[in-house]
Amino acid sequence: MRYSKPFGRSLAVTLALGAAVALAVPAAAAAPTLRGEWAPLNRCPVDDPAMLAATGTTTVASCLASQSASGSIKIGNVTVTSGVTDLQLGLVNAGGVFSVVPPAGGAIVSEPIQVPGGLLGLMCPSNIPFVSAICDQLANGALNGVTATVEPAGAPSDFNLAAGLGSGAPIVTVPIRIHLSNPFLGSNCFIGSSANPIVLRPANLTAPTARLVRFNPDGTASTTGSLVSIVASGASQSDTTFAVPGASGCGLFGLLNGAVNLRQGLPSAAGNNSIVLNDSVNHLTGFLAPGSLAPCVAFMAFSGATGETGERAAVRRHAAAARSSPAPPAPAGPAPTRTAAAGPGAARRTWSPAGATGSARSAGER
C-alpha cells in the first residue's frame, strides 16, 4: 500500500495526539526505606501467603535482593548502557528446593535509560511514507527522546543457590519485557510481553566473594544477631542465551511495530543478544531463631534447618519499616486488624492496615 506524503504527515500527527492521551498513567507506590542490613530488602514479599505459611521447620522463608549499579544490554542491532537494576523476591526453602515468591509489583525494577539517537535512531530513516513524515517532524529534537525500561513479564523461577555462589551456571530465570516510551510510540510499545517474554538466565562471570553478616531485628550488625545474610559481591553477571521477539503496540494500532523491528533487527534469535550486570551485590537473608545459628550457619540457614515462621519474619520486617519511616496518619475510627493462627498454644499475629507494626504471642497468653 502506498501513502501520499500529506497523508503520511496527517497520520503522524494523529499518532502523536493519540499517544499523548495514552501516556497519562498513575505513578507506582514507593517502597519503604529500611535501616541497616534490612535496607536492600525493601520489596521482599513477606506478607505473601506462601511466605506467611513457612513453618520454620519443614519450610523456611528467606529474602533475596540483587542490585547492580550499571551494565549493558545488546538487543538485535543495538547496544545500550543500562542503569540501576534491582531484583528482589521471596524464597521458600523445602529441603533445599526453593520456590520463588515475587513481590506484588514484580520482581525486577530498573532505571529508565535513554535510547541513543532517540526515535530517529530507533526507526529512521524509513522508506515507509508515514514513518518518514514522523522522521521529518523529529528534526528539531523536541519529540525525539525515547526511554527504555526493563519491566517484569512473569514470575521468576529456578533459583539455584550454588550457582549464586559459584560461576558459569544460571542463578535464576527472570522473564522481562522492555517498555519503549515516546509520544509517537504511545504508552503500550513493548519488546517482549507476558505471553512472549525475553527470558533472562544470568550467571556469575567469576565466583563472587561471599561473607556472612548477622544482625539484630533493628538492622544493626551484630556478631550475636538473630538474623543472618549471605552477601555475595565482586562479580558481574551475564547472559547471552536469550532470544528477543519483535515489538508490539508501538504507535496507534501498532502501525510503528514494523519500523522499530526493521531498524532494530527484531525478532533476534538466541546468540545475537546479551546482557551484563556490573558488580552485582546480592543479599540472601534468612529469618532464623537464635538456636539455629551455630555451628554451620550458612548451611543451616538455607538448607531447611529450624528457623522462624513466615509470620514472625513478616512482623520483624514491618517493625524495621516502622522504625525507618515516618508514622502514617491515624485513620478515622478503630483500625481493623487481621490475625493468623488460632487454637491453644498457637501463635497469633496482628498487623495494622499500614503493615508497619505487629505483635506475636501465644493464644494462651491473651
Buried (B, 14 or more C-beta within 10 A) or exposed (E): EEBEEEEBBBBBEBBBEBBEEBBEEEEEEEBBEBBBBBBBBBBBBBBBEBBBBBBBEEBBBBBBBBBBBBBBBBBBEBEBEBBEBBBBBBBBBEEEEBBBBBBEBBBBBBBEBEBEBBBBBBBBEBEBBBBBBBBEBBEEEEBBBBBBBBBBBBBBBEBBBEBBBBEEEBBBBBBBBBBBBBBBBBBBBBBBBEEBBBBBBBBBBEEBEBEEBBBBBBBEEBEEBBBBBBBBBEBBBBBBBBBBBBBBBBBBEBBBBBBBBBBBBBBBEEEBBBBBBBBBBBBBBBBBBEEBBEEEBBEBBBEBBBBBBBBBBBBBBBBBBBBBBEEEEEEEEEEEEEEBBEEEEEBBBBBBEBBBBBEBEEBEEE
